[in-house]
Amino acid sequence: MKRISLFTLSLLLALTTFAQEQPNEIEISSRALRLKQDLTRGGAICYISKSSDERNLVNICDEGRYIQQSYYAGNVVNRQNEGQCPTWSPWAWNPIQVGDYARNRAQILKHSTNGKKSYVKCIPMQWDMNNHPAEAIMEQWTTIKGNVIHVKNRLTCQRTDSLYGEGVESNQEIPAVYLISALKNLHSFFGTKPFTGERTEQTEVKQIIIGDPEHFWGSYPTIPEHWMAFTDDNGWGVAVYSPSATHFLAGRFGDNLEGDAHSAATSYIAPLRRERLTKNSVVEYDYYLIVGSIEQIRAEIYKINKNKKH
């Protein structure tokens, strides 16, 4: 018994030391950009800035923000007697990378980086529930080159429940992107001849009010070049290019047009595609974040689009 006790004590000390040595963040960078991922929140992207300054372009006000994976499966279900938030009830199975509405966080299983690329693996949380880890694994591979961030995401479903049913086709956020509200002007290409150099347009920003169905994110059923961007008044900002997206949501929450990373106000973009997730589905997709002027953003998107065809 003494030997077992000593072994157990040694193991606990080793695990404690290991946990203490784990960083809270990992960082990759290029000459143009710095990017950080929060290892206390599933390894989601928590920080993007120009290499020359410290202004974070990502909104991290709560666990529903960040730049993160988010998926939906099955029917909406009322689980308030199990701790489901009334605001988010009824709700479908909704694993997200960072954490839940009650600020319980996703658990990191593995992470690595070499300064230019990174890998994270986590157990996501169900957004609407209080401390219910999802029966799933999320993985993310991130690389950075110049002003372009390339991300590959994977969800592996491992559900054993019978609560939500199957066979329901849902919009999947690929990914969910929350930016600072100081990037307040929304741009894209809305024409009929994509990747031909026709002009981009700035469009009205819809404002969401939680609980008010008359005020929801803007819905964009046709985004031919598969990207949208929020910029400041100088036309500089962040775009998300998701080649497999078929439509988009975008808009603003809150009235503060000069908000920072911790402000309640945020600018949101979600490339979407409809997909039916089963209990054992594996979902993968790639997306790109491009930082710069609209001209710089579009030039990089054109390069990516051209290269992926070869």
C-alpha positions in Angstrom: 0.0 0.0 0.0 2.8 2.3 0.8 4.4 1.8 -2.6 1.0 2.5 -4.3 0.6 5.7 -2.3 4.1 6.9 -3.2 3.4 6.2 -6.9 0.1 8.0 -6.7 1.7 11.0 -5.0 4.5 11.1 -7.6 1.9 10.9 -10.4 -0.1 13.7 -9.0 3.0 15.9 -8.6 4.0 15.1 -12.1 0.6 16.0 -13.5 0.5 19.2 -11.4 3.9 20.2 -12.7 2.8 19.4 -16.3 -0.3 21.5 -16.0 1.7 24.4 -14.5 4.1 24.3 -17.4 1.4 24.5 -20.1 1.2 27.9 -21.7 -2.1 29.7 -21.8 -1.5 30.7 -25.4 0.5 29.7 -28.4 1.6 32.2 -31.1 2.5 32.1 -34.7 3.6 35.1 -36.8 4.9 36.5 -40.1 6.5 39.8 -40.9 3.0 41.3 -41.3 0.9 39.6 -38.6 0.8 38.0 -35.2 -1.8 35.4 -34.2 -2.5 33.9 -30.8 -4.6 30.9 -29.9 -6.1 30.5 -26.4 -5.2 27.1 -24.9 -7.6 27.7 -22.0 -10.5 27.9 -24.6 -10.1 25.1 -27.0 -7.2 26.7 -28.9 -9.5 29.1 -30.7 -8.0 32.2 -32.4 -8.1 34.9 -29.8 -5.7 37.5 -31.2 -4.7 38.9 -34.6 -2.7 42.1 -35.0 -0.3 43.8 -37.3 3.2 42.9 -36.3 3.9 46.6 -35.8 1.2 47.2 -33.1 -0.7 45.6 -30.3 -4.3 46.3 -31.4 -6.2 43.0 -31.3 -8.7 42.7 -34.2 -10.6 39.7 -32.6 -13.5 40.3 -30.2 -13.2 38.0 -27.2 -15.9 39.5 -24.9 -17.3 36.0 -24.0 -17.0 32.4 -25.0 -19.4 32.8 -27.9 -17.1 35.2 -29.6 -13.5 34.6 -30.8 -12.8 33.0 -34.2 -14.0 29.5 -33.7 -15.6 26.3 -34.9 -19.4 26.0 -34.4 -21.7 23.3 -35.7 -25.4 22.3 -35.5 -27.1 18.9 -35.6 -30.5 17.5 -35.0 -33.7 19.0 -33.8 -34.1 21.9 -31.4 -34.8 20.6 -27.9 -35.8 22.1 -24.6 -33.4 21.0 -21.9 -33.9 23.8 -19.3 -34.4 21.2 -16.6 -30.8 20.1 -17.3 -29.3 23.5 -17.1 -30.0 24.8 -20.6 -30.0 28.6 -20.8 -33.5 29.9 -21.3 -32.2 32.5 -23.8 -30.9 29.6 -26.0 -33.9 27.2 -25.5 -35.0 25.2 -27.4 -31.6 24.6 -29.1 -30.0 22.0 -31.4 -26.8 20.1 -30.6 -24.3 22.9 -30.9 -20.6 22.1 -30.1 -18.4 25.1 -30.1 -14.7 25.4 -29.7 -14.3 28.0 -26.9 -16.8 27.2 -24.2 -20.5 27.4 -23.2 -22.8 30.3 -22.3 -22.0 29.9 -18.6 -18.3 30.4 -19.5 -17.2 26.8 -18.9 -14.3 26.2 -21.3 -13.3 23.5 -23.8 -10.6 21.1 -22.8 -7.3 21.1 -24.8 -6.1 17.5 -25.6 -3.0 18.4 -27.7 -1.2 21.4 -29.1 2.0 22.1 -31.0 3.6 25.0 -32.8 6.8 25.9 -34.6 6.2 29.7 -34.8 4.8 29.5 -38.4 2.1 26.9 -38.0 0.2 25.3 -35.2 -2.1 22.4 -34.3 -4.7 22.1 -31.5 -7.1 19.4 -30.5 -9.9 19.8 -28.0 -13.2 18.5 -26.6 -15.7 21.3 -27.4 -18.6 22.4 -25.2 -22.3 22.6 -26.0 -23.1 26.3 -26.2 -26.6 26.3 -24.7 -25.8 23.9 -21.8 -24.1 24.6 -18.4 -20.9 22.5 -18.3 -21.8 19.8 -20.8 -18.8 18.8 -22.9 -19.9 17.7 -26.4 -19.4 14.1 -27.6 -17.0 15.3 -30.3 -13.4 16.2 -31.0 -12.3 19.4 -32.8 -9.0 19.9 -34.5 -7.4 23.0 -36.1 -4.3 23.4 -38.2 -3.2 27.1 -38.7 -0.5 28.6 -40.8 0.5 32.2 -41.5 2.3 33.7 -44.5 2.4 37.4 -45.1 -1.0 38.9 -44.4 -2.8 35.6 -45.0 -3.9 33.1 -42.3 -4.9 29.6 -43.6 -6.9 27.4 -41.3 -8.1 23.8 -41.7 -10.8 22.7 -39.3 -12.1 19.2 -38.5 -15.0 18.0 -36.4 -15.3 14.3 -35.4 -18.7 13.5 -34.0 -18.9 10.8 -31.4 -22.4 11.1 -30.1 -24.2 8.4 -28.2 -27.3 10.4 -27.3 -30.8 10.0 -28.7 -32.0 13.4 -27.7 -31.8 15.4 -30.9 -32.5 12.9 -33.7 -30.7 12.8 -37.0 -31.4 13.7 -40.6 -31.8 17.4 -40.0 -29.9 19.6 -42.5 -28.6 22.8 -40.8 -26.5 25.8 -41.6 -22.9 25.3 -40.4 -20.7 28.2 -39.5 -17.5 27.7 -41.4 -16.3 29.4 -39.2 -17.8 31.9 -36.8 -15.8 35.1 -36.9 -16.2 37.9 -34.3 -14.2 41.0 -35.0 -13.9 44.3 -33.1 -16.8 46.7 -33.8 -14.3 49.4 -34.8 -14.2 47.5 -38.1 -17.6 48.7 -38.9 -18.0 48.8 -42.7 -19.0 45.6 -44.6 -17.7 44.8 -48.0 -17.9 42.0 -50.6 -18.4 41.3 -54.3 -22.1 41.0 -55.1 -22.0 40.8 -58.9 -22.5 38.0 -61.4 -19.0 37.5 -62.7 -16.8 36.3 -59.9 -13.0 36.5 -60.1 -13.0 38.8 -63.1 -12.0 42.0 -61.3 -15.5 43.6 -61.3 -15.8 46.2 -58.5 -16.6 45.3 -54.9 -19.3 47.1 -52.9 -19.9 48.3 -49.4 -23.3 47.2 -48.0 -25.6 48.1 -45.1 -24.7 46.5 -41.8 -27.6 44.8 -40.2 -27.8 44.9 -36.4 -28.9 42.0 -34.2 -30.9 42.4 -31.0 -31.1 39.2 -29.0 -34.6 38.0 -28.5 -36.0 40.3 -31.3 -36.7 38.3 -34.4 -37.1 41.6 -36.4 -33.5 42.4 -35.8 -31.2 39.6 -36.9 -27.9 39.2 -38.7 -27.9 40.2 -42.4 -28.5 37.2 -44.6 -26.6 37.1 -47.9 -27.7 34.1 -50.1 -25.3 35.0 -53.0 -21.7 35.8 -52.3 -20.0 34.7 -55.6 -16.4 35.1 -54.5 -17.0 33.4 -51.1 -15.7 36.3 -48.9 -16.8 39.2 -46.8 -14.8 41.8 -45.0 -15.2 44.4 -42.2 -13.0 47.5 -42.5 -12.5 50.8 -40.8 -13.3 54.1 -42.5 -10.0 53.9 -44.3 -11.0 50.7 -46.0 -8.5 48.6 -44.0 -9.6 45.5 -42.1 -10.1 41.7 -42.0 -11.8 39.4 -44.6 -12.8 35.8 -44.2 -12.6 33.7 -47.4 -14.3 30.3 -47.1 -14.2 28.6 -50.5 -16.8 26.0 -49.7 -19.4 28.5 -48.3 -22.6 28.8 -50.3 -24.0 31.8 -48.4 -23.2 34.2 -45.5 -24.5 35.8 -42.4 -23.0 39.1 -41.2 -23.8 42.0 -39.0 -23.2 43.9 -35.8 -24.2 43.5 -32.2 -24.2 46.6 -30.1 -24.1 50.4 -30.8 -20.4 51.1 -30.1 -18.7 51.6 -33.4 -15.2 52.0 -31.8 -15.2 48.8 -29.7 -12.1 46.8 -28.9 -11.4 43.2 -28.2 -13.2 43.2 -24.9 -16.2 45.4 -25.8 -19.8 43.9 -25.9 -20.2 45.3 -29.4 -18.8 43.2 -32.2 -18.8 42.7 -36.0 -19.7 39.2 -37.1 -19.2 37.2 -40.2 -20.2 33.6 -40.7 -19.7 31.8 -44.0 -22.3 29.1 -44.2 -23.0 25.8 -45.9 -25.9 23.4 -45.3 -24.9 20.0 -44.1 -26.6 17.1 -42.3 -24.5 15.9 -39.3 -25.1 12.4 -38.0 -23.8 11.0 -34.7 -20.6 9.9 -36.4 -20.0 12.6 -39.0 -16.6 14.0 -39.8 -16.6 17.5 -41.1 -13.6 19.3 -42.7 -13.2 22.6 -44.4 -10.5 25.3 -45.1 -10.8 29.0 -44.7 -8.6 32.1 -44.9 -8.3 35.3 -43.0 -6.7 38.2 -44.9 -5.7 41.5 -43.3 -5.3 44.6 -45.3 -7.1 47.0 -47.6 -9.9 45.7 -49.8 -7.5 45.8 -52.8 -4.9 43.8 -50.9 -7.5 41.4 -49.6 -9.0 40.7 -52.9 -5.6 40.2 -54.6 -4.7 37.5 -52.1 -8.1 35.8 -52.5 -7.6 35.8 -56.3 -4.2 34.1 -55.8 -5.7 31.5 -53.5 -8.6 30.8 -55.9 -6.2 30.4 -58.8 -3.8 28.1 -57.0 -6.5 25.8 -55.6 -7.7 25.1 -59.2 -4.3 23.7 -60.2 
